[in-house]
Amino acid sequence: MKRRILVGVTAAAAAWGLLVGCSASSSTSNQSKDKLVWSMWIAGSSDKAAWQQVANSVSAQGGPKVTIQGAPFNDYFTKLRTQLSTGSAPCVVSIQSLRAANYTDVLRPIDSYAKKGGLDLSEFDTTALNGMKVDGKLYALPYDTGPMLLFYNKDLFRQVGAAEPKPGWTLADFTAAAAKFKAAGKTMFASSVADMNLESMILGYNGGRVIKADGTLDPSNPTFAKGLDWLSSLVKNGTATQASADNDAPSNNFVSKKVGMYLDGPWSLLDQKSKVKFPIGVTTIPTGHTSGPATFSAGSGFGISKQCAYPDQAFKAIRTMTSQKVLTTLARQGRAFPGRTAAQQTWYENAHIDGVESVLETAQKASTPLPGNKQSDQLQQLFSQYGIQAVNGQQSGAETMKSIAGQLGQ
């Protein structure tokens, strides 16, 4: 699941113009059984080339020719809503599990197509599949998935004399490691107010959640507010950096060795490994409660727009695009932690990171899909606006969540 891409506003606009321009004439009205359009987030020419191979796999298997159109991730969903509400709707739509609930009015449930086609859904990772469901209906076939994890700098942990964190480590272990970093004059953790990062850390800490299991918002949840206060205490005592509106700051600080660890998903792990100049480790979020490790998971998949006049052909396309063969290729390229369990071993073998399989298995068992909500995008914006104040100690968690609840109309 691609979440953040380092692209400037001008470059993003240019990329959107380039990618849509080459397929601007493609719309539902001029698609056919043999030619479909697929909307996907695309970072640039090399990214587009990689996804074009996925598109080519459809026609290679006797399906329709699939043409990609898209935008950099930060612009993708802004454009997608407009497209899906007009005659320019693509047939095949890439969607995040976090945002699926926002698009049920313009996407087709695909349960009946899977049943008619005899697709064995049990071959998909259960967490990945559940993440693409809204109110019990399946809206996309998942191509990737993953629980939130902590990436850490093995060299820094050794340098400060802290024990390397093992999967299932506790809040006491986290605190002990933080003390070693502080004694050495170094910062251990990079704060983040990105929705999934913030919510996963608090879920691990005390089980607090601002989105209930049924997808309804609970911004006045006092346990979640206490979790914000805990994150604030980490900043105050020097364990963590101050939070920033720049969602890429934690990753950048990690790569530049300014922090010992930060929170991310397996979809970023192999890319980060290629960037850093130190051995990278991975572990679970520390647990502060008796029920053991806990984290949120998310993923992405391919669905079908309601405006698509050729849903059977579109389903054939997304079935091929999420086949074991295609997802194994993506795993080998390090582009995604596969949504199919049979393709996950290839990702592990390609990772070459000690203990990564054990960590991911532990985290997967302890994870739950972060439910989507029609106000999820607004919630993320409010975390960026008000969450920073809480994490940086400018107001209490309870005051912050009261402000957020007011903005959400709760």
N, C-alpha and C positions, 0 to 999 in steps of 0.2 A: 504494500500500500504506500504509494508515494504521497507524502504529506507536506514537505517543504522543499522548495526548489530555489536556488540562489540565482534569481534572474531579476534584473532591474526593470523598472516600469517601462522604460522606452524599449528595451529589448523584448520584454514580454509582449508589448503591443505589436512590435514588428514581427515577432514569431507568430502571433495569432493571425496577422494579416497574411503572412507567407503561407501558413498551413491551411487556413480557410480559403485563401485566394486560389490555391491550386485545386480546390474542390468546391468552390462557392456555388457552382451550378448544380451540385449534388443535393438533392432534397428528396423527401418522401414522394413528391409528385413525379419525379423522373427516375426513381429507382425501379428496379424490376426484379423478377425472380432470379435473374442471373447476375445482377449488379446491386450491391447494397453498400451503404455508407456506415462507417463505424466511427463514433466519436470517442476520443481518447485524450488524456492529458499527455502532452509531449514537451520535453524540455528543449529540443533542438534537433538538428539534422541527424545526429548519430542515434538519438533516442527514437526518432521517427523510423530510421532504417531498421532498428531492432524490432519495433512493433510491426513494421511492414512484413517481416518474416512470419509473424503470427498471422497476419491477414492472408498472406500467400498460402499458408497451410490449409485454408478453407477450400480454395479452388483446387489445390493439389489433391484434396480428398473428394473431389467431385462436387463440391458445393459452389455457391455463387462467388463471383469476384467481389472482394471486399476492399473498399477504398477508405483510407483513414482521413479524418479531419480532426482538428483539435487545437489545443492551446496549452501554454504552460499551466501547471497545476494551480497557481494562485489566481488565474483568470478563468479556469475551466468551468467551474460551477456557476459563475456569474453569467457566462455565455450559454450554458446548457439549458437553463430554465427558459430563456428566450427562445432557443431553438425548438425545444420540445413543445412549445405553445404555439408554434407557427408551422407553415408548410415546409420549413427547412429542416424538420426533425429527421435525424439519422434513424436508421432501423436498429442498429446495434449501439448500445449505450454503456459506457464504462461508469460504474457507480461505486462509491465507498459505502461500507456497511454503516458508518456513522451518519450518512446522509440519505440512506434508502427511504427512511420515513418521510423525508421531505418531497419525495418524487413518486409516491404511490399513485398519485392522480394522473401521472403521465407515463407510467411504466406498466407493462402487462405482468400479472402474476404468471409464472411459467410452470407451475406444478403440473398442469394438465399436459403441457408439451413434453415434460420429462416422463410422465406416465405413458403417454401415447408412444413416445420414442423408445420406451424400455430402458431408459437411463438409470443405472444403479447409483442412486444418490449416496448410498453408504460408502462408496469409494472416495467421497470427499471427506475432509477433516470435519468432524462434527461441529467444532467451534466455528470454523469458516462458514459452513452451511447455515448454521443458526444465525450468524451475523447478517446474512443476506435476507433474512425473513422479517416481515413486519406483520403483526397480528396473525401469525401462523402461516402466512402465505410467502412463498419464495419468489423474490423479484430479480435474482441474478444467480448465475453459476460462478462460484468464487475461483479466482485464479491465484490469489495469495491470501495469507492470513498471518496472524502472529500475536503473541502476548507482549505487553510492554516489559522491557528488561532494563537492567543497568549495565552499561558498557563501562569498563574501567581500564585504567592505565597500569599494567602490571609493574612497570619500572617504578612508577611513583609509589605504589603500595610497598614495594620492597625498600625503596629509598627512605621512607618515613618509618619503616619497621612495623607496618600494619599487616595483619594476617589477610591473605587474599580471601575475599568473600565467597563462600560456597553456597550452592543453591539451597534455599530454605533458611538462609541466615536470618537472625532476629534483629529487633531494634537495639537490643543490648550489644550485639556484634557491631552494628552500624555505629553506635555511639562510641564504642571502644576504638574503632578505626578512625573516627573523626577526631578523637583526642590525640591520636598519633600524628595526624596531619596538622592539627593546631599547634602541637609542640614543635613541629618542624617548620612552622610559619607558612604552611600551605593550605589551600582551600580544597576540600574534598569533593564537594557536590555543586553542580550547576543548577540553579533554580530555573523553573519554567512555569509559565501560566498558560501554556497551550492546553486546551481542554483535556485531551486524553492523558497527557503527562501529569497534569495537576490532579485529575480525578483518580488516576492509578496509584500515585504516591499516597494519597489519603486513604484509598481503599485498603492498601497494604498496611498503613499505619493503624487505623482504628475501625475500618469497615464503613466509614462514612461515605455516602453517595448523594449526589445532587440530582441524579436521574435514577428513578426506581427501576426495578427489574422489569416492570410492565411498560417502561418508556415514559411514564409521566414525570414531570419535573417536581422536585422537592427542595427548592432553594432555601427554605427556612430550616433545613435539617441541622440540628445542633451538633451532631457528631461530625458532620462535614466541616462546620465552622471551627470546631476544635482542631480539626486537621489542618486548617489554614493557620491557626495559631502555632501549631507545631512547626510548620514550614517556616513561619516567621521567626521562631526561636532559633532555627538553624542559621538563618541570615544574621541574627543578632549576635550569636556566639561565634561566628566566623566559620562555621561548618560549610555554609553555602554562599554562593554569590548572590547579589541582589537580583531580583527579577527584572526582566526587560521586556519591552514590547516587541523586540526583535526575536522571533521564534527560532532563528538560526543561531543565536548567540550561544546557547549551551553546547551545541555541536562544534561551533568554531572554537570556543574556549577549551573544549576537550582536545581537539586536534592540535591546538597551539600549546598544550601542556599546562594551561592555567588552572585546570581542575583535575581531580583524580577520577571522577566519574560523572556520568549524566544519563538521563533516561531516554530510551529510543525503542524502536521496534526492529525485529529481525530483517525487515525489508531494507534497513539501512546498514546492517552490520558489515556485509562484504564490501560495500562502497567505503565505509569508514575505515575498514582494515587497509584498504588500498591507499588511503590518504595519510594515515598516521605514521610517525617515525618511531614507534615503540610497539612492543607486543600488547595486543588488545585482549582483554578478558571480558567475560559476560556472566552475569548472575541475576538472580531474582530480586524483586523489590523486598526490602526488609519487612518482616512482619512484626507488628506491635501488639497482636492479639492472639488468643489461644487457639484459634481455628486454623492457624498455619498460614502459609504463603497465599497471597491474593493479588490479582492484577486484572486489568481489563485487556481484552483483545479486540482487534479490528482487522479488517481486510477489504479487499476490493473484488469486484466481479463484473460480469458482462450480462446486461439485461436487454429487453426489447421494448421499444417505445410503442405506446398505444396507437400512434399515428402510422406505424409501419403497416403497409398493405400486404406484406409478405412475411407474416410471423413464423410460418413453418420453415421458410428458408433461413430466416434470422436465427431461429433456434438451432438449426443444423450448423450454422456458422459458429454460434457460441459454444455448442457442444464440442466442435473440433478445436476451438481456441482454448478450451479448458481440458483437453484430452491429456492423458498421461504423457504422450509423446511430446506435445507442445510444452507442457509445464515442466517436464524434465529438462528440455532445452533451456527454458528460462532459468531454471535452478542452476544449470551448469554455467550460465552466463552471470549468475549472481544477481539477477534482477528481481527475484521474488522468492519468499519462502512459500512453497507451493500449497495451494488449496486442496490438492489431492495427496492423500497420505502416501501412495506408492511412489510419488516423485520426490518426497522429502529427503530420502536417503541420499540422493544425488546432491542436494543442497548441502547436507552435512559433510559429505566427502569433499565438496568443493571449498568448504569454509576453511578447513585446516586450522581450526581454533580448538585448543584443548578443552574438553569438557562441554562443548557447546550443545551436544545432543542431550546430555543429562540435564543441562540447565533448561533447555527448551521443553523437554518432556515434563520436567517439574512445573515449569511455568504454565504450560498448556493445561495440565491437570488442575491447576489452581486458578485458571482464568475463566472469565465470563465475558461474552461479547458486550461491549459498551453499547447500551441501547441508543438508538436514534430517537429524535424528537423533532417535531416540526419547528421548534424554536432553538434547535441545537446550534445553528449558525449564530443566532443572536446571543446565545449563552457564551459562545466562544468570544465574541466581540466584547461582551461584558466582563469576562475574565481578564481580557487584555486591558480593559479600562479600570476595573475595580480590584481585580485580583492582585495586581501589582502593588496596590496600596496595602493590601493585607499581608502579602508575603514580605514586603519591605518594612513592615511594622508601623505604617502610617495610620492604620486603624485596625480594630479587632476583626477576627473572622466573622463574628456575629453581626457587626456593623456592616461589613462588606456584603454579606449574603442578604441582609435586609435591603441594601441599596440595589442589589441585583434582582431580588424578588420584586421590588417596586417597578423596575424597568421592564420586567417580564410580565407584569400585570398579575402577579401571583398574590 
